[in-house]
Amino acid sequence: MRAIGSSIPRVDAWKKVTGEALYPGDIEMPGMLHMKVLFAHRPHARIVHIDTSKAEAADGVVAVFTAKDVPVNEYGLLIRDQPVLCGPGSDKEGADIVRFVGDQVALVVAETAEQAQAALDLIDVTYEDLPVVSSVEEALAPDAPRVHAHRENNVLQAYRIRRGDIEEGFAQADVIVEETFRTGFQEHAYLQPEAGVAYVDEEGRVVVITAGQWTHEDREQIAHALGLPEDRVVVRYAAIGGAFGGREDMSVQIILALAAWHLHKRGIDRPVKIVWTREESIIGHHKRHAMVARARWGARRDGTLVAVQVDLTLDAGAYAYTSTKVLGNATLACVGPYEVPNVWVDTRAVYTNNLPSGAFRGFGGPQGHFVAENMMNRLAEALNMDPVELRMRNVLREGSLLPTQAPVPPGCTMPQVLERLALEAGWTWDAERGWQAPPPPEPTPPAPRPGLAALEATSPRRLRGRGLAIAYKNVGFSYGFVDECHATVELHGGAEIERVVVRHAGADVGQGAHTVMAQFAAEALDVPLERITLIVSHTAETDNSGSSSASRMTFMAGNAIKRAAEEALRLWREEEARPAVAHYRYIPRPTTPYDPETGRADPNITYGYVGQVAEVEVDPETGHVYLTRVITVDDVGRAVNPQQVEGQIEGAIAQAFGWTVMEDFQVEGGRVLTDRLSTYLIPTVQDVPEEMRSIIMEFPDPQGPYGARGMGEMPFIPLPPAIIAAVRQATGVWFNEIPLTPERVWRALQEKGTE
Amino acid sequence: MKPPAFKYYAPSSVEEALALLAEHGYDAKILAGGQSLIPTMNFRLAQPGVLVDLNRVSELAFIRPADDGGLLIGAMTRHVQVETSDLVAQRLPLLHETMPFIAHPQIRNRGTYGGSISHADPAAELPAITVTHRGKIHLRSTRGSRWVDADDFFVGLFTTALEPDEMVVEIALPPLPPRTGWAFDEFSRRHGDFALVGVAAAVTLDPAGAVEDARLVFMGVGDRPMKGDTAVALLRGQVPSADLIEEAATRAAQEDIDPFGDVHASAAFRRHLAAVLAKRVLTRAVERANR
């Protein structure tokens, strides 16, 4: 049996099922102390004074830390614009300002978590409230208060794409559609809230054991804030209970290291542990960016797209996080997977006093495609043309130019994915009429409830509809970032290879990355999987892998491990030394940043391609939208572990359904109204569609290891506009704003009824 | 979080339990299925000094036929027992129909009838069903024993007629009269969550097909089960038509309930949902009465 392409059980499954695997919150160490964070709980204020004396004197309290204790009081993945602790006394200018409710003000370390919690109330903080910038509209107003005083305005980053002649394009258009779209924040809601343990080891290194997405980046940010060389910091990951982008930025990493380091200097060599509550997690880490976008698209009568204009704004919140990169993706994605001669795109990410926004599965792709795919479905309607037919006439193909005027990387299979999707969902094609949709589904009575007789006669009929959308998602870091991924493979044994050690930093956030790593090694070496030992997610034992994000870990780790294994095998065969050890640093093909004037760029290494059809039922009296069926076609290049691929697809669909219909993250004046899972509703297994049909296509990516593309994000992306189109078919109403809460749907149906 | 320290007693008889309640009074809380009390204690919203655990009082777990054709249900009867009971299905079809709506199977495995009505969450199903059935609740203390009408038992938000030394021992649910149809429905944004609104109905028709009696009870839209008396008054004596039912449902949703607004839905939307669900359950009840 080949290792690649088989659904072998996950290497971590047994320990997770039996409870043997330790998540960060499970770790107990002798003599361990406990830490709690004092969050600001106000959206914008200056801290005039902090008095910690009462807290320091409280029962069980060992230490209290504030801004003055942070050696270099700044951090950030891309831009170091956030204080580790807000307050007076540090060197960092502007660190006395809190800019969102989850800014951290003080740390209390005590013998027990309860004592630490109690002491938080004894910290006396004098705030001077500042005007709150609560929306992008407020942030962009001419006299808006500035979230970061030293900046000229609240625009964190802006991009533009200029291709062709937009006015000429609209002049050629027979049909022009113009709309404004809004999408909301989304909370990652991973099972495991932020937690970790830190201590100083016998070699004097600060060790942080936590859950993250990129060990080496965590290490760099910790070392910077502590003013230490990187080799004095070790980051290790315990089992990780989900990430979805939400662990890409720092949460507890720096503060844990800070506390352990200070205690060590005071002669207190005891580990420090922190576990955030769900409420702390929800205000303490970033969200998916809320978006507002205006779009104007024009097409000829024959369906040829001739002009695409989009103006798109993302709410970056209080700090940069990965907003500039998310914006970059949204800038490309808002044109959709189409070849368009005339493109005019303006985008910006804007600071506000809302929670920071950042990485979340899809990374700007969902927002961008929400614009593009809704516009395509509206254009199809305006042209009285089938939505598949319209797409087929414009879709990116091998050799097409992207809006940024670089050719799409080889291996573009958008047409093949679209065709398969259409056929699977009942579309037909003939030479005369082209693509034709199946008839719309008939309204049906609701399914009988468990234990009830069918009540067709008295139950109102549910309206049904079907909608389609497609998408593409980049694999790997983009826009000129030099991406890299290291792997080391050791072959132990005598006459034959008895044991293989794979060293790799990559984080298994729950998606199964480590299983896939073992499969790559087994395949490349042609040894049974049982002989593979993984040493993973440990900065002192492995080299930089880059992040488990951007749908990149299978692609990058696969390329690195495959080549390291091949080299180790060569050494094994050609040389005497045992173990045979090879290291490989995989660097994918280079990309380039947006040109500031034209947006010209070769933006991404490669892409995965996806299309989905959604079927919904809508209760016209309650406004409830039920997602009943999804057909999803994903070109993953090569399904390294098909079961894990299906798991990613189904998880993405559940999460995308949540964003589109159920999840309603509410913020008022910078304050979060939905900071717990009883107020912020995510779908349960009973709410996701009963039928999710995954069709996995395997057109190899020329750059992919054994042809594999990244695929963890893309099944999220087409579902929202597919649901919107399905609801349109069911109810006759187009929605431009999500989530489709029952109340929003009901109100819109009321308005339609009274028109 | 975990609850603060408390004293714990596990009596094995009703007498023992009553003696403990008499001794500790206000300081004591009864632990039945624990599906509301334990989370409340873990959040430290409730901090009882004494817990009296009824889970070993086996004499309180029963479903018995009553002489009037209804049932007597012991306070410690689990939801799952009610849900799967043939006696309940035969004699109290409205209750049978409602049970699967209560939260999730895990909760129904532990939660008890007596616990639910003593907790008196206005958004819970069993208080509303007990009122719809015109049930009677048997309370005992060391001072004696009394029966209270369901109508008088639910006093307000999480508040009942129970005195600190009293506990619910059983619930008597009379059967619905002949020629009576029934229905229950609720609406929640997510499966198994507390409903935004729930409504129970029972409609009794006379031989000529006019409404002899009707009951309509809302949950989640007031501080206790709310009776739709406006609808009942409109329906009584009339041969129900779709228009009349719609009017009755709408009027009751306007006049008989007091919904609140929160992050899940505005008060206005809850009122709208109450009208929609009332219309649906009344229609279904009339249909069943006509069969």
Interface residues (C-beta under 8 A of the other chain):
Chain A: R449 P450 G451 L452 L455 A457 T458 S459 P460 E621 T622 H624 M662 D664 Q666 L673 T674 T679 L681 P683 T684 Q686 D687 T741 P742 E743 W746
Chain B: H96 E97 M99 P100 F187 R189 R190 H191 G192 D193 D262 V263 H264 A265 S266 F269 H272 L273 V276 R280 T283 R284 E287
